[in-house]
Amino acid sequence: MKTSKTMKIALGGICLALTVIFLFGGSIVPGIELTLFAISSLFTAVMILETGVKGGVLLYAGAVLLGFAIIPNKLAMIPYAFFFGYYGIVKYYIEKLPGRWIQLALKTGLFAVLLSIGLIGFKKLLLGSIHLPDYPVWLLILAGIAFLLLYDFVYTFLIGFYLRRIKGRGIDGMKLS
């Protein structure tokens, strides 16, 4: 069944609203910020699955713009804007490459570079309201990579759940590692 333009717009609006709700929650509920940011990033994958990469990119851009406009704690938007929001798009393209180990190495390498830049150059700005202990940067990067691997595993599991249970189809629409 082909999705009509109206259905795509409606789905985009629903996904945008849910994304902003979770971002707003992440900006005001202490202790579970990363969890709420991670949940908010799943809607980008839904848009990619249902409307293509262009829909995912538009959702990400809309969520960043709307989030910065209406969320009172602007610093809380930084983790979403610089990592969580576009992760589904990056994941989609990386997982089109052959070989799980290559995919994993690319995801890990990209994340390590982004985290290194963030921790060394923009720690306060990048992490926003998230407080990390004062450990050496290399240790924080290793912990971040462990977080990324867990995040990617759960992200993949939830995409599979969406495809099997909600959409009632297999995972052929998006290659998952």
ZADOPA-195959 format. One line per 8 residues: number of its first residue (from 1); for each residue x negated, z, y of N, C-alpha, C, O. Coordinates in Angstrom, 3 decimals. Atoms other than C-alpha are relative to their C-alpha. Example, Ala and Ser with C-alpha at 12.3 -4.5 7.8 and 13.67 -1.06 7.14 Angstrom:
2
1	-0.890,0.000,-1.190,-12.300,7.800,-4.500,-0.900,0.000,1.200,-1.936,0.665,1.181 | 0.820,-0.060,-1.190,-13.670,7.140,-1.060,0.770,0.730,1.090,0.261,0.899,2.198
***
This chain:
177
1	-0.846,0.000,-1.181,0.000,0.000,0.000,-0.889,0.000,1.240,-1.764,0.852,1.393 | 0.772,0.113,-1.240,-1.426,-1.067,3.348,0.562,0.972,1.034,1.774,1.102,1.203 | -0.394,-0.959,-1.020,-1.387,1.541,6.087,0.283,-0.745,1.298,-0.541,-1.527,1.773 | -0.359,0.667,-1.252,0.424,0.382,9.201,-0.751,0.622,1.172,-1.298,1.720,1.074 | 0.685,-0.482,-1.200,-1.022,0.754,12.681,0.628,1.311,0.484,-0.080,2.216,0.924 | -0.696,-1.220,-0.423,1.620,3.382,13.506,-0.399,1.180,-0.867,-0.603,2.286,-0.366 | 0.410,-1.073,0.914,0.699,5.397,10.410,-1.429,0.468,0.313,-1.722,1.663,0.271 | 1.380,-0.354,-0.326,-2.984,5.270,11.361,-0.064,0.834,1.278,-0.812,1.809,1.351
9	-0.023,-0.748,-1.264,-2.248,6.470,14.898,0.566,1.400,-0.218,0.043,2.378,0.315 | -0.603,-1.303,0.281,0.000,9.264,13.608,-0.968,0.896,-0.769,-1.111,2.078,-0.456 | 0.975,-0.775,0.767,-2.608,10.363,11.060,-1.145,0.450,0.894,-1.617,1.582,0.786 | 1.064,-0.366,-0.937,-5.266,10.285,13.778,0.405,1.148,0.904,-0.393,2.048,1.164 | -0.485,-1.091,-0.843,-3.137,12.499,16.008,0.076,1.316,-0.739,-0.295,2.360,-0.203 | -0.084,-1.222,0.813,-2.494,14.992,13.217,-1.392,0.537,-0.295,-1.643,1.735,-0.160 | 1.373,-0.439,0.294,-6.165,15.081,12.225,-0.698,0.534,1.246,-1.439,1.514,1.169 | 0.591,-0.476,-1.254,-7.226,15.460,15.860,0.539,1.384,0.352,-0.224,2.270,0.737
17	-0.592,-1.309,-0.306,-4.793,18.338,16.389,-0.553,1.078,-0.932,-0.899,2.167,-0.475 | 0.529,-0.989,0.945,-5.963,20.117,13.219,-1.473,0.290,0.268,-1.911,1.437,0.184 | 1.414,-0.201,-0.331,-9.605,19.571,14.137,-0.152,0.935,1.192,-0.941,1.879,1.143 | 0.100,-0.820,-1.208,-9.120,21.075,17.591,0.485,1.423,-0.265,-0.076,2.370,0.287 | -0.479,-1.345,0.351,-7.142,24.016,16.155,-1.109,0.784,-0.692,-1.359,1.940,-0.352 | 1.087,-0.697,0.696,-10.004,24.871,13.796,-1.191,0.240,0.926,-1.842,1.280,0.834 | 1.079,-0.213,-0.973,-12.564,24.381,16.580,0.336,1.151,0.941,-0.522,1.973,1.262 | -0.427,-1.093,-0.877,-10.554,26.677,18.835,-0.149,1.335,-0.733,-0.649,2.310,-0.171
25	0.169,-1.218,0.796,-10.433,29.261,16.049,-1.462,0.387,-0.137,-1.811,1.563,-0.039 | 1.428,-0.270,0.113,-14.186,28.919,15.569,-0.619,0.511,1.286,-1.659,1.169,1.262 | 0.547,-0.448,-1.280,-14.716,29.577,19.255,0.444,1.420,0.363,-0.158,2.053,1.230 | -0.498,-1.326,-0.382,-12.727,32.824,19.342,-0.029,1.041,-1.121,0.054,2.236,-0.839 | -0.002,-0.941,1.117,-12.867,34.388,15.851,-1.444,0.273,-0.421,-2.098,-0.612,-0.974 | 1.394,-0.284,0.335,-16.209,36.142,15.346,-0.207,0.142,-1.506,0.654,0.648,-2.227 | 0.384,-0.198,1.387,-17.960,36.023,12.000,0.280,-1.182,-0.919,-0.404,-1.340,-1.930 | -0.311,1.131,0.873,-16.396,32.887,10.525,-0.100,-1.336,0.739,0.560,-2.307,0.370
33	0.135,1.208,-0.805,-17.445,30.302,13.095,-0.415,-1.201,-0.845,0.209,-2.260,-0.771 | 0.502,1.116,0.796,-19.416,28.147,10.650,1.037,-0.497,-0.996,1.146,-1.701,-1.226 | -1.047,0.396,0.943,-16.579,28.159,8.126,1.055,-0.841,0.693,1.471,-1.872,0.164 | -1.023,0.753,-0.721,-14.064,26.987,10.710,-0.533,-1.340,0.508,0.207,-2.324,0.528 | 0.591,1.267,-0.404,-16.448,24.323,12.030,-0.099,-0.945,-1.204,0.151,-2.144,-1.081 | 0.095,0.814,1.215,-17.008,23.112,8.450,1.366,-0.558,-0.389,1.474,-1.726,-0.762 | -1.353,0.481,0.309,-13.256,22.890,7.834,0.412,-1.085,0.984,1.009,-2.089,0.595 | -0.380,0.993,-1.011,-12.781,21.011,11.096,-0.652,-1.355,-0.260,-0.104,-2.387,0.127
41	0.690,1.261,0.256,-15.273,18.387,9.937,0.629,-0.809,-1.131,0.364,-2.005,-1.250 | -0.624,0.712,1.120,-13.208,17.483,6.870,0.982,-1.072,0.460,1.204,-2.050,-0.255 | -0.994,0.959,-0.473,-10.652,15.616,8.965,-0.634,-1.347,0.357,0.039,-2.378,0.340 | 0.710,1.258,-0.224,-13.284,13.023,9.865,-0.055,-0.796,-1.304,0.142,-2.011,-1.303 | 0.033,0.673,1.303,-13.642,12.247,6.140,1.374,-0.543,-0.370,1.479,-1.634,-0.931 | -1.356,0.487,0.279,-9.866,11.963,5.800,0.264,-1.287,0.771,0.819,-2.242,0.226 | -0.206,1.211,-0.805,-9.791,9.444,8.634,-0.811,-1.178,-0.549,-0.326,-2.309,-0.560 | 0.808,1.073,0.577,-12.625,7.448,7.059,0.673,-0.542,-1.257,0.750,-1.755,-1.449
49	-0.658,0.422,1.236,-10.812,7.372,3.721,1.279,-0.783,0.262,1.584,-1.737,-0.454 | -1.311,0.606,-0.247,-7.486,6.378,5.239,-0.031,-1.197,0.942,0.789,-2.107,0.816 | -0.025,1.054,-1.016,-8.431,4.122,8.139,-1.332,-0.733,0.143,-1.401,-1.743,0.843 | 1.318,0.608,-0.122,-12.116,3.259,7.768,-0.896,0.796,0.931,-0.471,1.772,1.550 | 1.008,-0.711,-0.798,-15.254,4.333,9.581,0.398,0.039,1.474,0.174,1.043,2.149 | -0.403,0.032,-1.404,-13.869,3.263,12.957,0.962,1.151,0.318,0.847,1.777,1.371 | -0.926,-1.114,-0.205,-11.046,5.806,12.588,-0.715,1.338,0.010,-0.375,2.222,0.798 | 0.783,-1.233,0.021,-13.540,8.532,11.701,-0.801,0.198,1.272,-0.883,1.307,1.799
57	0.784,-0.068,-1.238,-15.718,7.713,14.704,0.916,0.338,1.177,0.569,1.166,2.020 | -0.945,-0.286,-1.089,-12.695,7.698,17.024,0.484,1.447,-0.050,0.628,2.090,0.989 | -0.421,-1.396,0.128,-11.541,11.053,15.644,-1.105,0.934,0.486,-0.843,1.877,1.233 | 1.126,-0.832,-0.423,-14.998,12.557,16.132,-0.135,-0.006,1.523,-0.255,1.048,2.146 | 0.138,0.107,-1.461,-15.250,11.255,19.706,1.157,0.706,0.705,0.945,1.419,1.686 | -1.163,-0.650,-0.604,-11.723,12.417,20.524,-0.068,1.509,-0.112,0.277,2.224,0.829 | 0.095,-1.445,0.197,-12.334,15.861,19.054,-1.050,0.620,0.917,-0.839,1.701,1.466 | 1.046,-0.516,-0.890,-15.555,16.315,21.024,0.505,0.033,1.444,0.357,1.042,2.134
65	-0.498,0.050,-1.383,-13.965,15.208,24.296,1.113,1.015,0.233,1.087,1.750,1.220 | -1.111,-0.942,-0.150,-10.771,17.207,23.781,-0.483,1.439,-0.145,-0.032,2.327,0.579 | 0.537,-1.346,0.187,-12.705,20.219,22.516,-0.713,0.508,1.241,-0.484,1.636,1.678 | 0.699,-0.424,-1.212,-14.988,20.312,25.540,0.966,0.186,1.174,0.699,0.965,2.090 | -0.970,-0.111,-1.095,-11.938,19.892,27.771,0.869,1.246,-0.100,1.168,1.864,0.921 | -0.986,-1.089,0.098,-9.669,22.614,26.360,-0.493,1.291,-0.637,0.141,2.332,-0.463 | 0.481,-1.229,0.636,-11.745,25.100,24.360,-0.747,0.821,1.036,-1.677,0.328,1.676 | 0.593,-0.816,-1.069,-12.676,27.996,26.632,-1.499,0.261,-0.169,-2.231,0.272,0.820
73	1.410,-0.271,0.253,-16.052,28.736,24.984,-0.702,-1.327,-0.295,-0.759,-1.754,-1.449 | 0.617,1.322,0.143,-17.895,25.444,25.562,-1.211,0.024,-0.932,-1.464,-0.958,-1.630 | 1.157,-0.091,0.885,-21.008,26.648,23.720,0.401,-0.066,-1.467,-0.391,-0.499,-2.305 | -0.465,0.046,1.382,-18.935,26.955,20.552,0.195,-1.436,-0.482,0.237,-1.676,-1.689 | -0.174,1.409,0.361,-18.450,23.170,20.614,-1.315,-0.658,-0.419,-1.302,-1.697,-1.079 | 1.301,0.622,0.247,-22.184,22.476,20.319,-0.258,-0.238,-1.497,-0.652,-1.348,-1.854 | 0.251,0.278,1.426,-22.493,22.943,16.501,0.881,-1.126,-0.545,0.428,-1.923,-1.367 | -0.871,1.085,0.454,-19.499,20.662,15.952,-0.492,-1.338,0.541,-0.590,-2.312,-0.204
81	0.397,1.264,-0.625,-20.691,18.012,18.381,-1.320,-0.530,-0.553,-1.496,-1.742,-0.675 | 1.322,0.438,0.413,-24.270,17.945,17.078,-0.255,0.025,-1.497,-1.337,-0.367,-1.934 | 0.193,0.062,1.453,-23.757,18.357,13.326,1.308,-0.188,-0.761,1.502,-1.215,-1.411 | -1.180,0.007,0.871,-20.394,19.117,11.767,0.915,-1.198,0.227,1.426,-1.774,-0.734 | -0.972,1.033,-0.323,-18.298,16.514,13.544,-0.303,-1.355,-0.600,0.605,-2.033,-1.080 | 0.343,1.325,0.494,-20.192,13.430,12.468,-0.560,0.020,-1.421,-0.991,-1.019,-1.921 | 0.564,-0.084,1.340,-21.318,14.685,9.054,0.711,-0.932,-0.984,0.060,-1.545,-1.830 | -0.738,0.883,0.897,-18.558,12.759,7.273,-0.417,-1.454,0.155,-0.456,-2.198,-0.826
89	0.433,1.378,-0.264,-19.717,9.522,8.903,-1.388,-0.232,-0.607,-1.622,-1.231,-1.286 | 1.355,0.100,0.551,-23.366,10.124,7.999,0.050,0.015,-1.522,-0.628,-0.775,-2.179 | -0.151,-0.127,1.452,-22.369,11.159,4.473,0.512,-1.307,-0.597,0.029,-1.745,-1.641 | -0.572,1.248,0.482,-20.330,7.993,4.040,-1.080,-1.075,-0.126,-1.169,-1.747,-1.153 | 1.022,1.040,0.025,-23.238,5.716,4.912,-1.149,0.336,-0.954,-1.628,-0.541,-1.673 | 1.097,-0.375,0.900,-25.922,7.662,3.046,0.422,-0.171,-1.451,-0.376,-0.613,-2.277 | -0.438,0.072,1.390,-23.831,7.759,-0.114,0.330,-1.414,-0.460,0.729,-1.610,-1.607 | -0.091,1.403,0.415,-23.568,3.972,-0.127,-1.332,-0.471,-0.596,-1.389,-1.506,-1.260
97	1.316,0.346,0.529,-27.278,3.915,-1.013,-0.070,0.355,-1.484,0.585,1.298,-1.928 | 0.119,-0.309,1.430,-28.256,3.826,-4.695,-0.891,1.217,-0.230,-1.863,1.437,0.494 | 0.836,-1.126,0.405,-29.644,6.940,-6.329,0.346,1.304,0.690,0.259,1.425,1.912 | -0.350,-1.315,-0.539,-28.560,10.519,-5.897,-1.158,0.697,0.681,-0.977,1.359,1.703 | 1.152,-0.701,-0.562,-32.061,11.772,-5.217,-0.377,-0.581,1.357,-0.807,0.149,2.250 | 0.265,0.629,-1.301,-32.544,9.262,-2.403,1.020,0.506,1.021,0.668,0.836,2.153 | -1.056,-0.498,-0.884,-29.204,10.322,-0.912,-0.293,1.439,0.413,-0.215,1.788,1.591 | 0.288,-1.412,-0.269,-30.117,13.988,-1.200,-1.216,0.148,0.907,-1.213,0.971,1.822
105	1.206,-0.069,-0.840,-33.568,13.417,0.298,0.317,-0.416,1.437,-0.166,0.212,2.379 | -0.362,0.435,-1.346,-32.086,11.521,3.259,0.829,1.050,0.731,0.575,1.345,1.899 | -0.824,-1.038,-0.633,-29.448,14.168,3.939,-0.853,1.202,0.384,-0.754,1.718,1.497 | 0.840,-1.168,-0.243,-31.977,16.975,3.635,-1.009,-0.282,1.110,-1.209,0.549,1.995 | 0.983,0.352,-1.029,-34.596,15.184,5.728,0.624,-0.093,1.382,0.086,0.446,2.349 | -0.694,0.122,-1.281,-32.148,14.287,8.485,0.394,1.380,0.534,0.206,1.678,1.713 | -0.409,-1.326,-0.433,-30.801,17.820,8.575,-1.208,0.837,0.426,-1.146,1.547,1.430 | 1.203,-0.770,-0.349,-34.302,19.350,8.598,-0.539,-0.418,1.367,-0.956,0.429,2.156
113	0.464,0.484,-1.305,-35.297,17.144,11.550,0.909,0.506,1.111,0.439,1.032,2.120 | -0.946,-0.461,-1.026,-32.128,17.947,13.490,-0.092,1.507,0.218,-0.075,1.980,1.354 | 0.096,-1.455,-0.121,-32.411,21.651,12.741,-1.311,0.420,0.644,-1.337,1.353,1.447 | 1.291,-0.316,-0.622,-36.094,21.712,13.663,0.055,-0.218,1.505,-0.369,0.640,2.278 | -0.122,0.293,-1.431,-35.400,20.060,17.008,0.876,1.051,0.674,0.557,1.550,1.753 | -0.915,-0.980,-0.569,-32.501,22.416,17.592,-0.605,1.389,0.102,-0.459,2.061,1.123 | 0.559,-1.359,0.006,-34.347,25.597,16.629,-1.203,0.132,0.932,-1.387,1.160,1.583 | 1.196,-0.081,-0.838,-37.545,24.778,18.453,0.326,-0.250,1.469,-0.172,0.450,2.351
121	-0.234,0.383,-1.386,-36.152,23.150,21.562,1.248,0.551,0.651,1.258,0.854,1.844 | -1.289,-0.324,-0.606,-32.566,24.152,22.033,0.753,1.079,-0.770,1.965,0.966,-0.949 | -0.597,-0.993,0.882,-31.898,27.255,19.927,1.284,0.595,0.578,2.310,0.619,-0.103 | -1.194,-0.622,-0.603,-29.459,28.939,22.318,1.127,-1.011,0.185,2.289,-0.712,-0.091 | -1.018,1.007,-0.263,-27.658,25.738,23.229,0.598,-0.536,-1.302,1.818,-0.656,-1.412 | -0.468,0.591,1.249,-27.430,24.287,19.694,0.863,0.959,-0.800,1.902,0.563,-1.328 | -0.725,-0.942,0.838,-26.250,27.417,17.961,1.171,0.651,0.723,2.015,1.286,0.091 | -1.143,-0.535,-0.744,-23.879,28.451,20.732,0.160,1.486,-0.211,-0.743,2.267,0.087
129	-0.306,-1.414,0.172,-22.258,31.743,19.832,-0.454,0.544,-1.353,-0.206,1.709,-1.665 | 0.465,-0.431,1.320,-23.837,31.890,16.356,-1.344,0.691,0.177,-2.272,0.112,0.742 | 1.220,-0.782,-0.162,-26.509,34.585,16.220,-0.786,0.035,-1.301,-0.257,0.423,-2.342 | 0.882,-0.030,1.154,-29.438,34.244,13.824,-1.059,1.066,0.214,-1.448,1.348,1.347 | 1.097,-0.966,-0.152,-32.061,36.871,13.092,-1.267,-0.706,0.475,-1.388,-1.924,0.349 | 1.250,0.559,-0.512,-35.508,36.363,14.619,-1.026,-0.158,-1.123,-2.037,0.544,-1.160 | 0.925,0.335,1.080,-37.185,34.951,11.516,-0.815,-1.208,0.426,-0.466,-1.883,1.394 | 0.780,1.203,-0.326,-39.869,32.258,11.549,0.868,-1.261,-0.136,1.786,-1.310,-0.955
137	-0.789,1.235,-0.015,-38.517,28.766,12.231,0.020,-0.661,-1.374,1.066,-1.153,-1.797 | 0.041,0.653,1.306,-39.670,27.426,8.842,0.942,0.679,-0.988,1.539,0.011,-1.832 | -0.905,-0.726,0.893,-37.686,30.148,7.059,1.457,-0.305,0.339,2.293,-0.447,-0.553 | -1.359,0.368,-0.419,-34.575,29.377,9.104,0.344,-1.424,-0.438,1.486,-1.706,-0.801 | -0.235,1.375,0.438,-34.983,25.685,8.264,0.268,-0.038,-1.502,1.167,-0.752,-1.946 | -0.254,-0.063,1.450,-35.218,26.458,4.529,1.390,0.576,-0.288,2.110,0.074,-1.152 | -1.347,-0.568,0.170,-32.115,28.645,4.791,1.054,-1.015,0.428,2.107,-1.120,-0.201 | -0.924,1.035,-0.448,-30.415,25.852,6.729,0.170,-1.102,-1.024,1.277,-1.605,-1.214
145	-0.083,1.024,1.043,-31.246,23.342,3.999,0.827,0.510,-1.174,1.624,-0.235,-1.744 | -0.841,-0.579,1.061,-29.764,25.694,1.402,1.476,-0.030,0.415,2.351,-0.341,-0.394 | -1.373,0.071,-0.521,-26.652,25.919,3.601,0.522,-1.431,-0.072,1.666,-1.651,-0.468 | -0.411,1.403,0.038,-26.552,22.102,3.872,0.378,-0.417,-1.414,1.394,-1.084,-1.610 | -0.290,0.377,1.384,-26.686,21.689,0.091,1.322,0.599,-0.470,2.109,-0.072,-1.137 | -1.281,-0.624,0.343,-23.845,24.156,-0.380,1.140,-0.681,0.751,2.183,-0.975,0.167 | -1.011,0.662,-0.837,-21.888,22.566,2.480,0.330,-1.379,-0.554,1.502,-1.742,-0.650 | -0.221,1.339,0.539,-22.359,19.076,1.022,0.756,0.058,-1.327,1.641,-0.762,-1.573
153	-0.680,-0.156,1.287,-21.266,20.243,-2.435,1.483,0.323,0.216,2.348,-0.290,-0.411 | -1.394,-0.381,-0.273,-18.099,21.894,-1.074,0.734,-1.153,0.686,1.894,-1.421,0.371 | -0.588,1.148,-0.703,-17.432,18.919,1.238,0.408,-1.078,-1.008,1.516,-1.611,-0.948 | -0.271,0.990,1.036,-17.662,16.539,-1.727,1.155,0.454,-0.885,2.040,-0.340,-1.206 | -1.076,-0.540,0.828,-15.435,18.789,-3.830,1.350,-0.132,0.718,2.338,-0.537,0.105 | -1.265,0.058,-0.737,-12.773,18.936,-1.094,0.468,-1.437,0.230,1.672,-1.694,0.253 | -0.384,1.409,-0.101,-12.845,15.158,-0.593,0.593,-0.457,-1.339,1.614,-1.143,-1.372 | -0.532,0.331,1.323,-12.365,14.753,-4.344,1.370,0.603,-0.219,2.258,-0.048,-0.770
161	-1.314,-0.653,0.108,-9.499,17.256,-4.243,1.035,-0.778,0.802,2.142,-1.022,0.322 | -0.916,0.780,-0.836,-7.904,15.312,-1.393,0.403,-1.298,-0.710,1.582,-1.649,-0.758 | -0.291,1.276,0.647,-8.192,12.042,-3.294,0.828,0.167,-1.269,1.741,-0.621,-1.517 | -0.721,-0.199,1.262,-6.947,13.420,-6.629,1.380,0.597,0.199,2.359,0.104,-0.362 | -1.244,-0.758,-0.101,-4.237,15.821,-5.542,0.916,-0.450,1.128,2.133,-0.523,0.955 | -0.827,0.336,-1.147,-3.066,14.739,-2.136,0.304,-1.496,0.019,1.445,-1.896,0.249 | -0.212,1.446,0.003,-3.554,10.984,-2.359,0.357,-0.530,-1.380,0.907,-1.626,-1.496 | -0.333,0.418,1.357,-3.166,10.792,-6.140,-0.789,-1.197,-0.480,-0.271,-2.025,-1.229
169	0.844,1.084,0.480,-6.062,8.408,-6.671,-1.390,0.556,-0.297,-1.705,1.693,0.052 | 1.360,-0.414,0.342,-9.619,8.575,-7.946,-0.904,0.007,1.202,-0.454,-0.159,2.335 | 0.952,-0.088,-1.104,-12.757,8.862,-5.890,-0.675,-1.335,0.268,-1.794,-1.367,0.780 | 0.583,1.320,-0.221,-13.354,5.106,-5.739,-0.085,-0.366,1.465,-0.926,-1.179,1.849 | -0.026,0.353,-1.416,-12.552,4.975,-2.021,-1.220,0.452,0.754,-1.577,-0.154,1.764 | 1.211,-0.495,-0.678,-15.637,6.974,-1.049,-0.945,0.478,-1.065,-0.623,1.397,-1.819 | 0.988,-0.387,0.988,-18.723,7.235,-3.178,-0.509,1.390,0.350,-0.890,1.650,1.491 | 0.411,-1.376,-0.244,-19.647,10.873,-3.549,-1.179,0.348,-0.880,-1.260,-0.104,-2.022
177	1.120,-0.441,0.832,-22.863,12.464,-4.739,0.304,1.365,-0.558,-0.510,1.928,-1.290
***
